[in-house]
Structures are given as structure tokens and as C-alpha cells.
Amino acid sequence: MPTPERTTLEEIVAAARDLLDDGGPAHVTMQAVAQRVGVRAPSLYKRVRDREALLTLVSTRTALDLGASLAEAGDDLEALARAYRRFAHEQPEGFRLILGGPGDPEVIARVSAPVLRAAGAVVGEDRALDAARLLTAWVTGFATMELLGAFRLGGNVDDAFEWGLGRIVSSLEPQETAPIRHSGR
């Protein structure tokens, strides 16, 4: 009779995510994960090829969680940007991890879908990807600077975020064009 499995892949990934949250990628070792799930490190290799594969699984799970947060935010670009920023603050190490890797194209498509849909509703399908990139690049930069403690000049960072977000979103909205006036001369 085979020995029963003492842990699952889901438990292993959850333990690795906890370690990531506790101290960044350097804390995610096979030994540390094994201790968290109550097995010896060699047992992990039945489920995960190596540390790199484990970090990829953590990145994928984190990206899917981000996608779920974005999907819950609805189709409003400002709500999506706020959800993205909130996610960065709630899971800063996971946020950094998902930004650092190439990622699975299928996962990237799922995570990006809410932003692309909302952007398309504002600017049209032809420019949806461009608008989504503009918005996510700005929010990513803003959130990254916050996480690094780079805003040191005072002022209210939340107010600055809202002001900037309003500017970005309004720049994407269709502009009314004034009629061309011809002079009678």
C-alpha cells in the first residue's frame, strides 16, 4: 500500500505565498516551505520541480487573485485602478513578483481582461490595449513608488493618486471637438 500524501500542491503554494509575504522571495526556500507544511524538503519535489517552479506557481496564483480583484471592481476605469493599487498595498511582495516575470500568456489575458474591456468601452476597441497600458503603467509606477517610500516631499499621497487618476482617465475620454470656424475674410 502506498504511503498517503501528507501535503497538497495548494498547501505548498499557500505556504510559499505566506513566506513571500513575510520576507520577500529570499524567504521562499524549499526547506522553509517544507517546514510550514510539515514535511521534509525532499517530499516537496514530488509536487514541485524546484524553487523556480514554485515561485512561478506563486506568481500565477497571485496574478489570478489580482485578476479576481479587478473583475470584482467592475467596468469603471477608476475603480479598476483603485483595486489594482489596493492589491499592491495588500500583497506588496506578490505584486513585485508578478511584475518581475514573463508569466503565462493565458493568465495574463485573464488578468488583463477587465481593464481591456473597460478601456475599450471608453476609447473603442482599436485603442483599448493602448489605453489599458497607459492606465496600468501609471498605477504600477505610482504604487511601486509608494511601496518603496519614494514620495518624501509631503502632501497627501492618496489625494495625489486621486488627482492623477482623474487626469489619466479624463485624458482617455472622447473629447468634444469644437466646430471649425472660418473667418469671412
C-alpha positions as CSV (number, residue, x, y, z in Angstrom):
1,M,0.0,0.0,0.0
2,P,1.5,3.4,-1.0
3,T,2.2,6.0,1.7
4,P,-0.5,8.6,1.9
5,E,0.4,12.1,0.7
6,R,1.0,14.5,3.6
7,T,0.5,17.7,1.8
8,T,-1.1,19.1,-1.4
9,L,0.2,21.4,-4.1
10,E,-2.3,24.0,-2.9
11,E,-0.9,23.8,0.6
12,I,2.7,24.1,-0.7
13,V,1.8,27.2,-2.8
14,A,-0.1,28.8,0.1
15,A,2.9,28.2,2.4
16,A,5.2,29.8,-0.2
17,R,3.0,32.8,-0.5
18,D,3.0,33.3,3.2
19,L,6.8,33.1,3.3
20,L,6.9,35.6,0.4
21,D,4.6,38.0,2.3
22,D,6.7,37.6,5.4
23,G,10.1,38.4,3.9
24,G,10.2,38.5,0.1
25,P,11.5,36.0,-2.4
26,A,14.6,35.2,-0.4
27,H,12.5,33.7,2.3
28,V,10.9,31.2,-0.1
29,T,13.1,28.2,0.1
30,M,12.2,24.6,-0.3
31,Q,13.3,24.0,3.3
32,A,11.2,26.8,4.7
33,V,8.1,25.7,2.7
34,A,8.6,22.1,3.9
35,Q,8.7,23.2,7.5
36,R,5.5,25.2,7.0
37,V,3.6,22.3,5.6
38,G,5.0,19.7,8.0
39,V,7.1,17.6,5.6
40,R,10.8,17.1,4.8
41,A,12.1,19.2,1.9
42,P,12.7,16.2,-0.4
43,S,9.0,15.4,-0.2
44,L,8.2,18.7,-2.0
45,Y,9.9,17.6,-5.1
46,K,7.1,15.1,-5.7
47,R,4.9,18.1,-6.4
48,V,7.2,20.9,-7.5
49,R,10.3,20.6,-9.7
50,D,12.4,23.2,-7.9
51,R,12.3,26.6,-6.2
52,E,11.9,28.4,-9.6
53,A,8.9,26.3,-10.4
54,L,7.4,27.1,-7.0
55,L,7.9,30.8,-7.5
56,T,6.2,30.5,-10.9
57,L,3.2,28.8,-9.2
58,V,3.1,31.5,-6.5
59,S,3.3,34.2,-9.2
60,T,0.4,32.6,-11.2
61,R,-1.8,32.2,-8.1
62,T,-1.1,35.9,-7.1
63,A,-1.8,37.1,-10.6
64,L,-5.1,35.2,-10.7
65,D,-6.0,36.8,-7.3
66,L,-5.3,40.2,-8.8
67,G,-7.5,39.3,-11.8
68,A,-10.3,38.4,-9.4
69,S,-9.9,41.7,-7.6
70,L,-10.1,43.5,-10.9
71,A,-13.1,41.6,-12.0
72,E,-14.9,42.5,-8.8
73,A,-14.1,46.2,-9.4
74,G,-16.4,46.3,-12.4
75,D,-16.1,48.2,-15.6
76,D,-15.1,51.6,-14.3
77,L,-11.5,52.6,-15.1
78,E,-11.1,54.5,-11.8
79,A,-12.5,51.6,-9.8
80,L,-10.1,49.2,-11.6
81,A,-7.1,51.5,-10.9
82,R,-8.1,51.7,-7.2
83,A,-8.4,47.9,-7.0
84,Y,-5.0,47.5,-8.6
85,R,-3.4,49.9,-6.2
86,R,-5.2,48.3,-3.2
87,F,-3.9,44.9,-4.3
88,A,-0.3,46.2,-4.5
89,H,-0.6,47.5,-0.9
90,E,-2.3,44.3,0.4
91,Q,0.2,42.0,-1.2
92,P,3.4,44.0,-2.0
93,E,5.7,41.1,-2.4
94,G,3.3,39.2,-4.6
95,F,2.8,42.4,-6.6
96,R,6.5,42.8,-7.1
97,L,6.8,39.1,-8.0
98,I,4.1,39.2,-10.7
99,L,5.7,42.3,-12.3
100,G,9.1,40.6,-12.5
101,G,8.3,37.6,-14.6
102,P,7.1,36.9,-18.1
103,G,4.1,35.0,-16.9
104,D,1.8,32.6,-18.6
105,P,0.1,34.3,-21.6
106,E,-3.3,32.7,-20.7
107,V,-3.1,34.0,-17.2
108,I,-2.0,37.5,-18.4
109,A,-5.0,37.5,-20.7
110,R,-7.4,36.6,-17.9
111,V,-5.9,39.2,-15.5
112,S,-6.0,41.9,-18.2
113,A,-9.5,41.3,-19.4
114,P,-11.4,43.6,-17.0
115,V,-9.1,46.5,-17.8
116,L,-9.1,45.9,-21.5
117,R,-12.9,45.7,-21.5
118,A,-13.3,48.9,-19.5
119,A,-10.7,50.7,-21.7
120,G,-12.4,49.5,-24.8
121,A,-15.7,51.0,-23.6
122,V,-14.1,54.4,-23.2
123,V,-11.7,54.6,-26.2
124,G,-13.0,51.9,-28.6
125,E,-11.6,48.5,-29.4
126,D,-8.9,49.9,-31.7
127,R,-7.2,51.7,-28.8
128,A,-8.2,49.6,-25.8
129,L,-4.8,48.0,-25.4
130,D,-3.1,51.4,-25.6
131,A,-5.4,52.9,-23.0
132,A,-5.1,49.8,-20.7
133,R,-1.3,50.1,-20.9
134,L,-1.4,53.8,-20.1
135,L,-3.6,53.3,-17.1
136,T,-1.8,50.2,-15.7
137,A,1.7,51.7,-16.3
138,W,0.7,54.8,-14.4
139,V,-0.9,52.9,-11.5
140,T,2.0,50.5,-11.4
141,G,4.5,53.3,-11.2
142,F,2.6,55.1,-8.6
143,A,2.1,52.1,-6.4
144,T,5.7,51.0,-6.8
145,M,6.9,54.4,-5.7
146,E,4.6,54.2,-2.7
147,L,5.8,50.8,-1.7
148,L,9.4,52.0,-2.0
149,G,8.7,55.0,0.2
150,A,9.7,57.3,-2.7
151,F,7.1,60.1,-2.0
152,R,9.0,62.1,0.6
153,L,8.1,65.7,-0.2
154,G,5.0,65.8,2.0
155,G,1.4,66.3,0.9
156,N,-1.3,63.7,0.9
157,V,-0.4,60.7,-1.3
158,D,-4.0,59.5,-1.5
159,D,-5.1,62.9,-2.8
160,A,-2.2,62.9,-5.3
161,F,-3.3,59.4,-6.5
162,E,-6.9,60.5,-7.0
163,W,-5.9,63.7,-8.8
164,G,-3.5,61.8,-11.1
165,L,-6.1,59.1,-11.7
166,G,-8.7,61.7,-12.6
167,R,-6.3,63.3,-15.1
168,I,-5.4,59.9,-16.7
169,V,-9.0,58.8,-17.1
170,S,-10.2,62.1,-18.4
171,S,-7.5,62.1,-21.0
172,L,-8.9,58.8,-22.3
173,E,-12.5,60.0,-22.6
174,P,-13.6,61.2,-26.0
175,Q,-13.0,64.9,-26.4
176,E,-15.7,67.1,-28.0
177,T,-14.3,68.8,-31.0
178,A,-15.2,72.4,-31.4
179,P,-16.6,73.3,-34.8
180,I,-14.0,74.9,-37.1
181,R,-14.8,78.5,-37.6
182,H,-13.9,80.1,-40.8
183,S,-13.4,83.8,-41.0
184,G,-15.3,85.6,-43.7
185,R,-12.2,87.4,-44.8
